[in-house]
Amino acid sequence: MTGEEFAQLLNDLTRSAESGDGARFARHFTEDAVYYDYIYGAHRGRADIAHMLQDLFHRDAADYRWEMFDPVCDGEKGYAWSLSSFTSKIPRFEGRRVVIDGISRFVLRDGLIAEYRESVNGGVAMVQLGVEPERMAKVFRRWTGWLNERPETQDYLARPRGERAKSENR
């Protein structure tokens, strides 16, 4: 995949996400793709990815916007910086507007997304929503667990300081 093709994929992906059409969004992913969302967790396969977008995210958020900037791609992996915003539909936070930035990592296969991961500061979103500090701490503990349980994290922690991963292309 060229850089131009990757940029077009991201444009189509984010427009699909904004539309709320789960099937349209899921068509950007391989049949066996995994989407790691920082709020809703891991979703596997097109049907589950469509469900996440349509039945979870758009259930909880309105006025969704998502734009990707500065995409880079080596043909197999891609990265982009993003801004996204939404208005909460969750009753205790209803009407509160949230804007966040993040970095997205894509593993690509046959012109589609095989794996998606994002890195955002969810605390920024929670402050904008007015989430109580005790609830934030609970969520941060869950995110910490997800990070520490990842095989990549386990491999990293198992290596002695100064020893780098065998593959520099990770």
C-alpha positions in Angstrom: 0.0 0.0 0.0 1.4 3.4 -0.9 1.2 6.4 1.3 -1.4 8.0 -0.9 -3.6 4.8 -0.7 -3.1 4.7 3.0 -4.3 8.3 3.4 -7.3 7.6 1.2 -8.1 4.5 3.4 -7.9 6.7 6.5 -10.2 9.3 5.0 -12.8 6.6 4.0 -12.4 5.0 7.4 -13.1 8.1 9.4 -16.0 9.2 7.2 -17.5 5.8 7.8 -17.0 6.1 11.5 -18.7 9.5 11.5 -21.7 8.1 9.6 -22.4 5.5 12.3 -22.9 2.8 9.6 -21.2 -0.2 11.2 -21.1 -2.4 8.1 -19.6 0.4 6.0 -17.0 1.0 8.7 -16.2 -2.8 9.1 -15.5 -3.1 5.3 -12.2 -1.3 5.9 -11.0 -4.3 7.9 -9.9 -7.8 7.0 -12.3 -10.6 8.0 -10.1 -11.6 10.9 -9.1 -8.0 12.0 -8.8 -6.9 15.6 -9.7 -3.4 16.7 -8.4 -2.4 20.1 -10.5 0.5 21.3 -9.3 2.3 24.5 -12.9 2.4 25.9 -14.7 -0.6 24.5 -11.7 -3.0 24.4 -10.8 -5.5 21.7 -13.2 -6.4 18.9 -12.5 -9.3 16.5 -13.8 -9.7 13.0 -16.0 -7.4 10.9 -19.3 -8.2 12.7 -17.9 -7.4 16.1 -16.1 -4.2 14.8 -19.4 -3.1 13.2 -21.2 -3.8 16.5 -18.7 -1.7 18.4 -19.1 1.3 16.2 -22.8 1.2 15.6 -24.2 -0.3 18.8 -21.8 0.9 21.4 -20.0 4.1 20.3 -22.9 5.7 18.4 -25.2 4.6 21.2 -23.1 6.6 23.6 -22.0 9.6 21.4 -23.5 12.0 19.0 -22.0 14.7 16.7 -19.0 12.4 16.1 -16.0 13.7 14.2 -12.7 12.0 13.5 -9.9 13.2 11.3 -6.5 11.7 10.7 -3.4 13.8 10.0 0.2 13.2 8.9 -0.3 9.6 7.9 2.9 7.5 7.3 2.9 4.0 5.8 5.6 1.5 4.9 3.2 -0.7 3.0 2.6 -3.1 6.0 2.2 -0.7 8.9 0.8 2.8 9.1 0.5 5.5 11.7 -1.4 8.7 11.9 -2.2 11.5 14.4 -5.9 12.2 14.9 -8.4 14.5 16.5 -11.8 13.3 17.4 -14.8 14.8 19.1 -18.3 13.9 20.2 -21.2 14.9 22.4 -22.0 12.4 25.1 -25.4 10.7 25.1 -24.7 8.8 28.3 -27.4 10.1 30.8 -25.0 11.2 33.5 -22.8 13.1 31.0 -25.4 13.9 28.4 -24.7 17.0 26.3 -21.0 17.3 27.3 -18.7 17.9 24.4 -15.3 16.0 24.3 -12.3 16.5 22.1 -9.2 14.3 22.2 -6.1 13.6 20.2 -4.4 10.4 19.6 -2.0 8.3 17.6 -3.3 5.3 15.7 -1.3 2.2 14.6 -2.4 0.1 11.7 -1.3 -3.3 10.5 -2.3 -3.6 6.9 -3.0 -6.6 4.7 -4.3 -6.7 1.1 -5.3 -3.1 1.2 -7.3 -3.4 4.4 -6.7 -3.0 8.1 -5.8 -6.3 9.9 -5.1 -4.7 13.3 -5.9 -1.3 14.8 -4.5 0.1 18.0 -4.9 3.6 19.4 -3.1 5.6 22.0 -5.0 8.5 23.6 -5.0 10.2 26.9 -8.5 9.1 28.0 -8.1 11.1 31.2 -8.5 14.2 29.1 -11.8 12.9 27.8 -13.0 11.9 31.3 -12.2 15.4 32.7 -14.3 17.0 29.9 -17.1 14.6 30.8 -16.9 15.3 34.5 -16.1 11.8 35.6 -15.5 11.4 39.3 -11.9 10.8 40.4 -12.7 7.4 42.0 -14.3 6.2 38.7 -11.3 7.5 36.8 -8.9 5.5 39.0 -11.0 2.4 38.4 -10.7 2.9 34.6 -7.0 3.7 34.8 -6.4 0.4 36.7 -8.3 -1.5 33.9 -6.1 0.2 31.2 -3.0 -0.5 33.2 -4.0 -4.2 33.3 -4.6 -4.2 29.5 -1.2 -2.7 29.0 0.6 -5.1 31.3 -1.1 -8.1 29.9 -0.1 -7.5 26.3 2.4 -9.9 24.9 4.5 -7.0 23.6 4.7 -5.5 27.1 5.5 -8.9 28.7 8.4 -9.4 26.1 9.6 -5.9 26.8 9.6 -6.3 30.6 11.3 -9.7 30.3 14.4 -8.3 28.5 17.2 -6.8 30.5 17.7 -3.1 30.2 19.7 -2.2 27.1 18.8 -5.3 25.2 16.6 -4.4 22.3 13.9 -6.5 20.6 15.4 -8.8 18.0 13.4 -7.3 15.2 13.9 -3.6 14.8 10.8 -3.5 12.5 8.3 -4.1 15.3 
